[in-house]
Amino acid sequence: MGCSSVKVEATDRWRALTLAGIAVVLSLTTWFSATAVLPELVARLALNSSTAAWLTNAVQAGFVFGALASSLVSLSDIWRLTALMTLACLAAATFNGLLLVAPTASIAVGLRFATGMALALVYPPAMKFIATWFRTGRGLAMGVMVGALTLGSATPHLVRALGQGFDWRVVIATSSIASLLAAAIFAFALREGPYAFARAKVDIGQIGAVLRDRPVMLANAGYFGHMWELYAMWGWFLAFCTAAQANGLVLANASLLTFAVIAIGTPGCIFCGWLADKIGRCYATSLMMAISATAALLIGFAFDGPLWLFTLIALIWGFSVVADSAQFSAAVTELSDQTLVGSSLALQMGGGFALTIFAIWLTPIVADALGGWRWTFLLLVPGPIFGIAAMMVLRRDPRSIQLAGGRR
């Protein structure tokens, strides 16, 4: 009888992980929908290059605002997670769909900001949700969730690489429908697992408790170092490839390689999740950050070829640069006051994504100052080095024994 109940629980938790992962991919298509059809939106709304960039950056800014506001009022520690994610998916579908009729550039950017706010109530709560199903194997489970985010991030580059003609309105409408399907999954197919966290009360002072929690903030510092590198690399790798082509690198399809570099992060997330559950979160995250920092350091040397070396370094970088992402979230769920896990995750992601906006903005400025892209990614190397230092300090903290069942 006991064996049977364990088997049922194992089946249920993998079902929850599969469905939640699918829902995250579906809902996050709204994040990148405008990016996939940016040329059409530029022409339709007569956008200049600065405003066009904000069709992507506004989603990130909205995500930051939504995550920090959610953390401030402990929203995902008060509401039932599936209800919160359902409403957020419905909001993301609505704001995304309104792009079809947006009459001006400012309204379009505002809708992208609102979409980002909605997604801040999908992704961080989804990480907390999956933790209610996995006490052991949590690193692997959260790795799968970040892998879902990574796959969504890569998809627009695949669309460009394939070069197939499409009506931009179909892309926007399809992504909104996908978010509606995600809402249905959260509403009707999922429930919180057996390891649900205690509910909190609204108390703005609780954010101070998170900020004063040294082990949690060390895990956050590791995440911030990781995020300094991640989105700037994702956001500008296509420009780096294109510049390398102009410099003589024999590369047939820069968009296809960019898709491959980002998409290979999906198995990277799953691998690092498995590794963290085996050797500890501090060691696994530090290893991945060391590899990604080395790749950022080396790729400039292969800027003009040979192609096989450029591609190898790029793929190793893509595999490692996002692989550790989920482990910082897993660490927060293990280290936080259990009534504040949702707030802690929202604060972590809000701060991390705020850094990405600055890193994304600064990277092309550095490229201009250096007279080209070849050595620009050296700017990103300090991020993972800082992250490694933070995780090694965390490993020496007595409370790190709470990580990964005692594997620090």
N, C-alpha and C positions, 0 to 999 in steps of 0.2 A: 504493500500500500504506500509506504514511504517513498519507494523508488518511483511509483507512478506519479505522485504529486510533484516530485522533482522534475520528472520528464515533462509534465504539463507546464510547469513554470518555465522551463527552458524553451519549450515551444512557443509559449506566449511572449517571452521577452524578445526572441528573434523575430517573431511576427511584428511586434511593436517597433522594433528597430527598422525592419524593412519598410513598413508603412510610413513611419515618421521620416525616414530618409527620402522616400518617394515624394512625400508632401513637401519637404524642404526644397528638393530640386524643382518641383512644380511651382511653388510660390516664388522662389528666387529667380525664376525666368523674368519676372517683372523688373528685377534690379537691372538686368542687362538688355532689356528689350529695346530701349532707345539707342543704346550703343550699336546694336545690330543693324539699325536702320538710320544711322546718323546722317549719311549723305542725303537721304530723302527728306529728313526733317530740316536739315540745313537749307535745302532748296525751297521747301514749302513755307518755312517761317522766315526766310531771308536772314539767317543767323550769321553773325561774324564768328571768327575762330574762338574768341573768348567766351561768348555765350554758348557756342556749341559744346565747348569743354564742360560747361556747367550742367549740361543735360546728363552727364555722367557724375560729375562731382557733387551735384545737388542731392543725389541719392545717398551718397556717403555722408554728406552733411546732415541730411534728414535722419539717417540711421544714428549718427552720433547724438543729435538732439533727442531723438526718441529714446535711445538707450539710457542716456543720463537722466532724463526726466522720469523714465520708468524706475530707475534705481532710486531716485530721490524720494518717491512715494511708495517704494517697495511693491510695485504693481504686480509683478509675477510671484510675489510671496503672499499676496492677498487673494487674487483671483484664481479660480480653477484654471489650470494651464491649458487644457484642451479648449475651453471656452474662449480664453484670451487669444489663442492662436487662430481659432476659427474666425473671430471678429477681425483680427488683423489681416488674415488672408482675404477676407471679403473687402476690407478697406483698400488693400494693395491692388486687388483686381479692379476696383472702381476708379481709383486715382490713375492707374495705368491706362485703363480703357478711355478715360476722358482725354488722353492725348490725341485721340482720333478727331476730336472737335476743338482742340485748343486753338484759339484764334491768334494769339500773340506769343512771342518768345518768352516773355515774363511769366505768363500763365503756364506755359509748358515747363519752365524751370520750377515753378511753384508746385506743379503736379509731381515732378520727379522728387522734390524735397518731401512732399507728403507721402509718396510711395516709400521712400527710405524710412520715414517715421513708422509707417505700418510694419515694415520688415523688421524693425527693431523689436517688435512685439511678436515676431515669429522665431527668429534664429536664436537669440539668447534663451527664451523660454523653452525652445526645442531641446537645447542642451541640458537644461534642468530636467525636462520631461524624461529624457532617455536615462538620466541618472536614477530616476525612480524605478527603473526596470533592471538596472545593472549595479549591483554592489561590487561583485567581482567581475572582472572583464570590462570595467567601466572605460578604461583607456581605449580599448579596441572599439567599443560601441561609439564613443564620442569621435574617434577617428573616422568611423563610417559616416557620421553626420557632417564632419568638415569635408570629407571626400565628396559628399553630395553638393555642398557649397562650391567646391573646386570644379566639379564637373559642369555646374551651371555657369561658372565664370569663364570656362574655356569655350563654351558653345558659340558665342558670337564670332570668334575667330574661325571656327569651322565653317560657319555660314559664309564668311568672306572668302575663305580658302576654296570652297567649292565653286564659288563664282556663279551660282545659279540665279537667274532673274526671279524676283519675287515682288509682290505688291507689299509695300511697307505696312499697309493697314492690316493685312493678314497676320503679320508677325505680332503686331500690338494686340490684336484681338485674340490670337492664339495664346499669348502669354497671360492675358486676363482670364481666359477660360481655364488655363492651367492652374492659376491661383484659386479659382472657384472650386476646381477639383480638389486642391489641397485643403480648402476649407471643409469640404465634405468629408475628407479623410479624417481630419482632426475632430470634426463634430460627431461622426457616426461610427468610425472604425477604431478609435483609440480611446484609451482611458489610462489614468496614471497607474504606475506599477505598485508593487507591494512595499517599496521602500520610499513612499511619499514623504516629503519634508513637512515639518510643522508649519502651520500658517502664521503669518505675522500680522500685526496691526499697523495702521498708518501712523508713522512716526518719522518725521523728517530727520530727527536726530539720529536715526539708525544709520544713515550714511556715514556719520562720524565714526560709528562703531566699526564699520568696514574699513575706513581709512586708517584707524588706529590699530588694526589687526596686522601685526608685523609679518607673520608668515603669508597671509593672504596678499599683502602688498608686495612681498618679494616675488610671489608667483605672478602678480600683475606686472612687476618690473620686467620679469622674463618675457612676458607676453608683449609688452611695449617694445622691447628691443627686437623681437621677432616681427612685429607689425611695421616697424620702421622700414624693414627690408621688403616685406611681402608685396604690398600693393604697388609700391613704386616699381618693383621688378615686373609684376604682372602688367601694370599700366603702360610701361615704356619699353617692354622687350620688343614689341613689333617695330618701334622706331629705331631701336638699337640694331635689329636685324636689317632693316631697310638701309640704314647708314652703312652697315658692313657690306651689303650688296654693292652700294655705290663706291665703296672703297676697294672692290675687286673680289669679294667673297662670292664664289660660284654657288648661289643659293637660288633654286628654281621658284620656291613659293614661301615667302617670309611668313605669311599668315598661317600656312599649314604647320610650319615649325613652331610658331607661337602657340597654336592650339595644342600641339603635342607637348610642349614644354609646360603649359599650365595643366593640361589634363593628366599628365603623368604624376601630378601631385595627389591624385585620387588614390592610387595604390600606395603612394608614400604615406598618406594619412593612416591607412589601414595597417601598414607595416609598423609605423611608429607607435600606433596604439597597442599592437601586439607586443612590441619590444618594451614599451613602458610598463606594461603589466608583468613583464618578465624581469627586467633589470632595474626598474624604478623610473619615476617621472623626471627627476632631476638629471639623471645620467642620459636618458633617451633624448630629452629636449636639448641638452648641451651637445650631444653628438650630432644631432641634425643641424643645429645652429653652426657648429664648427665646420660641417661639410658645406653648408650654404654660404658661409662667409668666405671659405676657400674658393668656391666656384665664382663668387662675385669678384674676388681678387684676381682670379686666373683668366676670366673670359676675355678681358681686354687684350691679353697676349695672343689670343686666337682670332682677333677681330678680322684679320685679312687672310685667315685660313691656317692650315688646311681645313676643309669643310668638315671632315670626320671629327677633328679635334674640337672645333667650334660646337658641333652638334652634341658631342659627348658631354662637354662641360655644361652646355645649356640644359640637357636632359637631367644630368645629375643635380644641377641647381633647381630645376623645376620639381624634381622628386623630393628634395630636402627642404626647400624654402617654406613649404606649407605643411610638411609632414608632422611637425611638432605642435601645430596650432591647437588641436583639441586637447592636448595634454595640459596646457595651462588652465583650460576650463575645467578639466577633470580635477586638477589640483585644488582649484577654488571650491568645488563641490565637496571635497574631502576636508579642507582646512577651515571653511567658514562656519560661523554660528549657523546651525541648521535651520533657523528661522529666517536667515538672511541670504540664502544661497542665490535666489533669483536676483536680488539687488546686487549682490557681489558680482554675478556674471554680467549683469547689465552695465555695471560700472567698469568692469574689465574691458568689455567690448566697446563701450562708448569712448573710453580713454584711448584704446588702441586704434580705433577707426579715426579718431580726431588726429592722431599722429600721422595716419596715412594721407590725410588731406594735405598736410604740410609737406610730407615727403614727396608726394605726387607733384605738388606745385614747384618744389625746389629742384627736382631732378633735371628738367629741361633747362632751367636757368644755369645750373652747373655745366650742362653740356655746351651751352652758348659761351660761357666763360672760358671753357677749356678749348673752344674752337672745334668741337666734335664730340661724338658719343663714345669713342674708344675707351676712355678711362673714367667715364661718368659714374659707372656703377661702384667705383671705389667709395663713393659717398655712402653707400648702404652698409659697408663692412662694419662700422662701429656699432650698428644696431645689434646684430647677433652676438658680438663680443660682450656688449653690455648685458645682454640676456643671459649669456653663459655665466657671467660673474654673479648675477642675481640668483640664478638657480643653484650655484655652488654654495652661496651663503645660506640659501634656504635649506639645503641638504644638511647643513650643520646645526640647524635649529632643532631643538628637541621635538617640536610638534610635527616635524617632517615624517615622523614614524606613522602618522595618519595617512600618508600617501601610498596608494597602490597596495594596500594590505601589508604595510611595513616595508615595502620595497621603495626606497627613496629615489 
